Amino acid sequence: MKIFERMVNFFKEVKIEMTKVSWPTRQEVWGATVVVIVITSILALFIGIVDLILSKILTVIFR
């Protein structure tokens, strides 16, 4: 039964801590999501272009 009491105590403490969390607004979450998508797209495009250029260079070198 001691483990049950510890689990109950743990979840009580979690509930208390969750009330202290500063949750972002919907607008902040949306803005952060857009930033992540844009940066990921730019990075993917950059890596794709670099990969294409290096592939062409290596094709010319190893012909």
C-alpha positions as CSV (number, residue, x, y, z in Angstrom):
1,M,0.0,0.0,0.0
2,K,3.0,2.3,0.5
3,I,3.5,2.4,-3.3
4,F,-0.1,3.5,-3.9
5,E,0.3,6.4,-1.4
6,R,3.5,7.5,-3.2
7,M,1.8,7.4,-6.6
8,V,-1.2,9.5,-5.3
9,N,1.3,11.9,-3.7
10,F,3.2,12.1,-7.0
11,F,0.1,12.9,-9.0
12,K,-1.0,15.6,-6.5
13,E,2.4,17.2,-6.8
14,V,2.2,17.0,-10.6
15,K,-1.2,18.8,-10.5
16,I,0.2,21.5,-8.3
17,E,3.2,22.0,-10.6
18,M,1.1,22.1,-13.7
19,T,-0.8,25.1,-12.3
20,K,2.5,27.0,-12.2
21,V,3.3,26.4,-15.9
22,S,3.1,29.5,-18.1
23,W,1.2,28.1,-21.1
24,P,1.6,29.9,-24.5
25,T,-1.3,31.5,-26.1
26,R,-2.8,30.1,-29.3
27,Q,-1.3,33.0,-31.3
28,E,2.2,32.3,-29.8
29,V,1.9,28.6,-30.7
30,W,0.8,29.4,-34.2
31,G,3.6,31.9,-34.7
32,A,6.2,29.4,-33.5
33,T,4.8,26.7,-35.7
34,V,5.0,29.0,-38.8
35,V,8.6,29.9,-37.9
36,V,9.6,26.2,-37.6
37,I,7.9,25.3,-40.9
38,V,9.6,28.2,-42.8
39,I,13.0,27.5,-41.3
40,T,12.7,23.8,-42.0
41,S,11.7,24.4,-45.6
42,I,14.6,26.8,-46.2
43,L,17.0,24.4,-44.7
44,A,15.7,21.5,-46.7
45,L,16.0,23.6,-49.9
46,F,19.5,24.6,-49.0
47,I,20.6,21.0,-48.3
48,G,18.9,19.8,-51.5
49,I,20.8,22.4,-53.6
50,V,24.1,21.7,-51.9
51,D,23.5,18.0,-52.5
52,L,22.7,18.5,-56.2
53,I,25.9,20.7,-56.7
54,L,28.1,18.2,-54.9
55,S,26.6,15.3,-56.9
56,K,27.4,17.1,-60.1
57,I,30.9,17.9,-59.0
58,L,31.6,14.3,-58.0
59,T,30.1,13.0,-61.2
60,V,32.5,15.2,-63.2
61,I,35.5,14.2,-61.0
62,F,34.9,10.4,-61.2
63,R,34.1,10.2,-64.9
